[in-house]
Amino acid sequence: MLEHFQWFPFLAAITVLTMSPGVDTILVMRNAAAGGWRLGFLTSLGICMGLFAHATVSALGLSVILLGSAGLFTAFKLVGAAYLVYLGVQALRSGIRSKELTFTDAKSPITMTSMGSFRQGLLSNVLNPKPIIFYMAFLPQFIDPSHSALAQSLFMATLHFTLAMVWQTFLAVMVHKARIWLARPKVAQVLDSLTGVLLVGFGVKLALSQR
């Protein structure tokens, strides 16, 4: 299967997409700063699991329905934007309250849980219509019509999943290694505030974006 698959263009494209800074990078790095590489890894896992949902939707043609309906697209887009703004406001509130992202102080509990990290990553990806648009526009040119579109889409999503997990886990580990510096109250406050501003900005940008 996929004997005519153009590997290098696809791999090059998803590598650039994966390594480009965005919401995924921000969430992984912030959660890794808040709770170590494990929470960053789980955030990345949630994000990357969302890729299979987008690949499935694209292969089944549901993206055509979504993108063809202005009302559905707008509703989906606004839900995703609202979630990003919500995450941003939470980070800003944390920054204003000057809550340290502490690793060494046992009296300072980490509010972010493993399931919370995974859920944040998953919802931030699934509720974002941009990956749907990307998969719908990009994957078909690599699909062999003589074979199952769904199987091929999921296979390509698996490649994307692998690359993204490796890159984002690397980022989480690097942030974890800098945890002592990141645990300083002032640094933590700046990190939270910057994260909040960026997430709110991404949310507003998504809300204002056109198909």
C-alpha positions as CSV (number, residue, x, y, z in Angstrom):
1,M,0.0,0.0,0.0
2,L,1.1,3.6,-0.6
3,E,3.7,2.6,-3.2
4,H,3.3,6.0,-4.8
5,F,3.4,7.9,-1.5
6,Q,5.6,11.0,-1.8
7,W,7.4,10.6,1.5
8,F,9.9,13.5,1.4
9,P,7.5,16.4,0.7
10,F,5.1,15.1,3.3
11,L,7.7,14.6,6.0
12,A,9.3,18.0,5.2
13,A,6.0,19.8,5.5
14,I,4.9,18.2,8.7
15,T,8.4,18.7,10.2
16,V,8.2,22.4,9.5
17,L,4.6,22.5,10.8
18,T,5.5,20.6,14.0
19,M,8.5,22.8,14.8
20,S,6.8,26.1,14.1
21,P,6.1,28.0,17.4
22,G,2.4,28.1,18.2
23,V,-0.3,27.1,20.8
24,D,1.1,23.5,21.0
25,T,4.6,24.7,21.9
26,I,3.3,27.2,24.5
27,L,1.1,24.7,26.3
28,V,3.8,22.0,26.4
29,M,6.5,24.3,27.7
30,R,4.2,26.0,30.3
31,N,3.0,22.7,31.7
32,A,6.5,21.3,31.7
33,A,7.6,24.4,33.6
34,A,4.7,23.9,36.0
35,G,5.1,20.2,36.7
36,G,8.2,18.8,35.0
37,W,8.7,16.9,31.8
38,R,6.0,14.4,32.6
39,L,3.2,17.0,32.4
40,G,4.8,18.4,29.3
41,F,4.8,14.9,27.8
42,L,1.2,14.3,28.7
43,T,0.2,17.7,27.2
44,S,2.0,16.7,24.0
45,L,0.3,13.3,24.0
46,G,-3.1,15.0,24.2
47,I,-2.2,17.4,21.4
48,C,-0.9,14.6,19.2
49,M,-3.9,12.3,19.8
50,G,-6.0,15.0,18.3
51,L,-4.2,14.5,15.0
52,F,-6.0,11.2,14.6
53,A,-9.3,12.9,15.0
54,H,-8.5,15.4,12.3
55,A,-7.2,12.7,10.0
56,T,-10.4,10.7,10.5
57,V,-12.6,13.7,9.9
58,S,-10.7,14.6,6.8
59,A,-10.8,11.1,5.3
60,L,-14.5,10.6,6.0
61,G,-15.3,13.9,4.2
62,L,-16.8,15.6,7.3
63,S,-14.4,18.5,6.8
64,V,-16.1,19.2,3.5
65,I,-19.4,19.6,5.4
66,L,-17.8,21.7,8.1
67,L,-15.9,24.0,5.7
68,G,-18.9,24.2,3.4
69,S,-21.1,25.5,6.1
70,A,-20.4,29.1,7.3
71,G,-22.5,28.6,10.4
72,L,-20.9,25.3,11.4
73,F,-17.4,26.6,10.8
74,T,-18.0,29.8,12.7
75,A,-19.5,27.9,15.7
76,F,-16.6,25.4,15.8
77,K,-14.0,28.2,15.4
78,L,-15.5,30.3,18.2
79,V,-15.6,27.4,20.6
80,G,-11.9,26.7,19.9
81,A,-11.1,30.4,20.3
82,A,-13.0,30.6,23.6
83,Y,-11.1,27.7,24.9
84,L,-7.7,29.3,24.1
85,V,-8.8,32.6,25.6
86,Y,-9.9,30.7,28.7
87,L,-6.5,29.0,29.1
88,G,-4.8,32.4,28.5
89,V,-6.9,34.1,31.2
90,Q,-6.1,31.3,33.6
91,A,-2.4,31.8,33.0
92,L,-2.8,35.6,33.4
93,R,-4.6,35.2,36.7
94,S,-1.8,33.0,37.9
95,G,0.8,35.6,36.8
96,I,-1.1,38.4,38.6
97,R,-1.3,36.4,41.8
98,S,2.4,35.7,41.5
99,K,2.0,32.0,42.0
100,E,5.4,30.3,41.6
101,L,5.8,27.4,39.2
102,T,7.7,25.7,42.0
103,F,9.5,22.4,41.7
104,T,11.4,22.3,45.0
105,D,9.0,23.7,47.5
106,A,6.8,20.8,48.8
107,K,4.4,23.2,50.4
108,S,3.5,24.7,47.1
109,P,1.3,22.2,45.3
110,I,1.1,21.9,41.6
111,T,-2.4,22.5,40.5
112,M,-2.0,21.0,37.1
113,T,-2.8,17.3,37.1
114,S,-1.7,14.6,34.7
115,M,-5.3,14.3,33.3
116,G,-5.6,18.1,33.2
117,S,-2.4,18.3,31.1
118,F,-3.6,15.7,28.7
119,R,-7.1,17.2,28.5
120,Q,-5.7,20.7,27.8
121,G,-3.5,19.3,24.9
122,L,-6.3,17.3,23.4
123,L,-9.0,20.0,23.5
124,S,-6.6,22.7,22.3
125,N,-6.0,20.6,19.2
126,V,-9.4,19.1,18.6
127,L,-11.2,22.4,19.0
128,N,-8.9,24.2,16.6
129,P,-10.3,24.1,13.0
130,K,-6.9,25.0,11.5
131,P,-5.6,21.4,11.7
132,I,-8.8,20.2,10.0
133,I,-8.2,22.7,7.2
134,F,-4.6,21.7,6.9
135,Y,-5.4,18.0,6.7
136,M,-8.2,18.5,4.3
137,A,-6.1,20.6,2.0
138,F,-2.8,18.8,2.4
139,L,-3.4,15.1,2.8
140,P,-5.4,14.4,-0.3
141,Q,-2.5,15.0,-2.6
142,F,-0.7,12.1,-0.9
143,I,-3.6,9.7,-1.0
144,D,-3.6,6.8,-3.4
145,P,-7.2,6.5,-4.6
146,S,-6.8,2.8,-5.2
147,H,-6.5,2.2,-1.4
148,S,-8.4,3.1,1.7
149,A,-8.3,6.9,2.2
150,L,-9.0,6.4,6.0
151,A,-6.1,3.9,6.4
152,Q,-3.7,6.2,4.6
153,S,-4.8,9.3,6.5
154,L,-4.4,7.5,9.8
155,F,-1.0,6.3,8.7
156,M,0.1,9.8,7.8
157,A,-1.3,11.0,11.1
158,T,0.8,8.4,12.8
159,L,4.0,9.8,11.2
160,H,2.9,13.3,12.2
161,F,2.2,12.0,15.7
162,T,5.7,10.5,16.0
163,L,7.5,13.6,14.8
164,A,5.4,15.9,17.1
165,M,5.9,13.7,20.1
166,V,9.6,13.6,19.7
167,W,9.9,17.3,19.2
168,Q,7.6,18.4,22.0
169,T,9.0,15.9,24.4
170,F,12.4,17.3,23.7
171,L,11.1,20.8,24.5
172,A,9.5,19.5,27.7
173,V,12.8,17.9,28.8
174,M,14.7,21.1,28.1
175,V,12.3,23.1,30.1
176,H,12.4,20.5,32.9
177,K,16.2,20.9,33.1
178,A,15.8,24.6,33.6
179,R,13.3,24.1,36.4
180,I,15.4,25.7,39.1
181,W,15.6,28.9,37.2
182,L,12.0,28.7,36.1
183,A,11.0,28.2,39.7
184,R,12.0,31.7,40.7
185,P,8.9,33.7,41.6
186,K,9.7,36.6,39.2
187,V,10.5,34.3,36.3
188,A,7.4,32.2,36.9
189,Q,5.3,35.3,37.0
190,V,6.7,36.5,33.7
191,L,6.3,33.1,32.2
192,D,2.7,32.9,33.2
193,S,1.9,36.4,32.1
194,L,3.6,35.9,28.7
195,T,1.9,32.6,28.2
196,G,-1.5,34.2,29.0
197,V,-1.0,37.0,26.6
198,L,0.1,34.7,23.8
199,L,-2.8,32.2,24.3
200,V,-5.4,35.1,24.4
201,G,-3.8,36.5,21.3
202,F,-4.0,33.1,19.5
203,G,-7.6,32.8,20.6
204,V,-8.5,36.3,19.3
205,K,-6.7,35.6,16.0
206,L,-8.6,32.3,15.6
207,A,-11.9,34.0,16.3
208,L,-11.2,36.7,13.7
209,S,-9.8,34.3,11.1
210,Q,-11.6,33.5,7.9
211,R,-12.0,30.1,6.2
